[in-house]
Amino acid sequence: MKPSVNARVRVKVSKKLVRSFFQALFEGKLAESEKILSDIKEKAGEDEPSQRYLQALSGMHYVYTTDDRDSLLMTTLRSEAWRKRRLALMKEIKSFSSWPTTGQSEQGFYQAWIDLLKMLPRLPRPHRVEQEKGAIEPQP
């Protein structure tokens, strides 16, 4: 029997560690963020949703460290209207996760994005965005 479409899948990942991961990443402490990501992987559940959550975090780490400007993560972080975009994006991701074609394993991927978007206002301004902003400002 397939679970109902709106059934929430529990991801077995420490939100405290996830917040520490994003904080280190956005502060430019890339080696530290990688270590925290390894800690998250060691402590995470073996179930599919938790593993998909980890894949999403690993992907976010990769696109941030490589500064993939076209990625959803970097375009969201660079957006001047990120607060408004954040809420709209969270709504869209929640709607994707409730589609009938979305399986339980994919719920973990979407949950990682939802968690990031919820945490974003309490995280430091990403150092890559700050570096870019400083490079654009005219010199006196």
C-alpha positions in Angstrom: 0.0 0.0 0.0 1.4 3.3 -1.0 1.4 6.1 1.7 -0.9 9.0 1.1 0.5 11.8 -1.0 0.5 14.3 1.8 2.1 11.9 4.4 5.2 13.6 5.7 8.3 11.5 5.6 10.6 11.8 8.7 14.2 12.4 7.7 16.7 11.1 10.3 19.2 14.0 10.2 20.2 16.4 13.0 18.8 19.9 12.2 21.4 21.3 14.6 24.2 19.8 12.6 22.6 20.9 9.3 22.4 24.5 10.6 26.1 24.3 11.6 26.9 23.0 8.1 25.2 25.9 6.4 26.7 28.4 8.8 30.3 27.1 8.2 29.6 27.0 4.4 28.3 30.5 4.2 31.1 31.9 6.4 33.6 30.5 3.9 34.9 27.8 6.2 34.7 25.2 3.5 36.9 22.5 5.2 34.9 22.8 8.3 31.6 22.6 6.4 32.9 19.4 4.7 33.8 17.9 8.0 30.3 18.7 9.4 28.8 17.2 6.3 30.7 14.0 7.0 29.4 14.0 10.6 25.9 14.4 9.3 26.4 11.4 6.9 27.7 9.2 9.7 24.8 10.0 12.0 22.0 10.0 9.4 19.5 7.3 9.0 20.0 4.6 6.4 16.5 5.0 5.0 16.0 6.4 1.5 14.6 9.8 2.5 17.5 10.5 4.8 20.0 9.5 2.1 18.3 11.7 -0.5 18.4 14.5 2.1 22.2 13.9 2.3 22.5 14.0 -1.5 20.8 17.4 -1.6 23.2 18.7 1.1 26.2 17.3 -0.8 24.9 19.0 -4.0 24.4 22.3 -2.2 28.0 22.0 -0.9 29.3 21.3 -4.3 27.6 24.1 -6.1 28.5 26.6 -3.4 32.2 25.6 -3.3 32.5 25.6 -7.1 30.4 28.8 -7.3 28.0 27.4 -9.9 26.3 30.7 -10.7 23.5 29.0 -12.7 22.5 26.7 -9.8 19.2 27.3 -7.9 21.2 27.7 -4.7 23.5 30.4 -6.0 20.8 32.4 -7.9 18.6 32.3 -4.8 21.4 33.5 -2.5 22.4 36.3 -5.0 18.9 37.5 -5.4 18.4 41.0 -3.9 14.8 40.0 -3.1 15.8 36.7 -1.5 13.4 37.0 1.4 10.4 37.2 -1.0 11.9 34.6 -3.3 12.6 32.3 -0.4 9.0 32.1 0.7 7.8 31.6 -2.9 10.4 29.0 -3.5 9.5 27.2 -0.3 5.9 27.1 -1.4 6.8 25.7 -4.8 9.1 23.0 -3.4 6.3 22.0 -0.9 3.9 21.7 -3.9 6.5 19.5 -5.8 6.8 17.2 -2.9 3.1 16.6 -2.8 2.7 15.6 -6.4 1.4 12.1 -6.9 4.5 11.1 -8.9 6.8 12.0 -6.0 7.9 9.0 -4.1 8.8 8.8 -0.4 12.6 8.7 -1.2 12.4 12.0 -3.0 10.8 13.7 0.0 14.2 13.8 1.7 15.6 15.9 -1.2 12.8 18.4 -1.0 13.0 18.5 2.8 16.6 19.6 2.6 15.7 22.5 0.5 12.7 23.4 2.7 15.0 23.3 5.8 17.6 25.5 4.1 14.9 28.1 3.2 13.6 28.1 6.7 17.1 28.6 8.2 18.2 31.2 5.7 17.2 34.3 7.6 19.2 33.1 10.7 22.3 32.2 8.7 25.2 34.6 7.9 25.2 36.3 4.6 27.0 33.9 2.2 30.7 34.9 1.8 30.6 34.3 -1.9 27.8 36.9 -2.2 29.7 39.4 0.0 32.9 38.9 -2.0 31.0 39.5 -5.3 29.3 42.6 -3.8 32.7 44.0 -2.8 34.2 43.4 -6.2 31.3 45.2 -7.9 31.4 48.4 -5.7 33.3 51.2 -7.3 36.7 52.1 -5.9 37.1 55.7 -4.6 
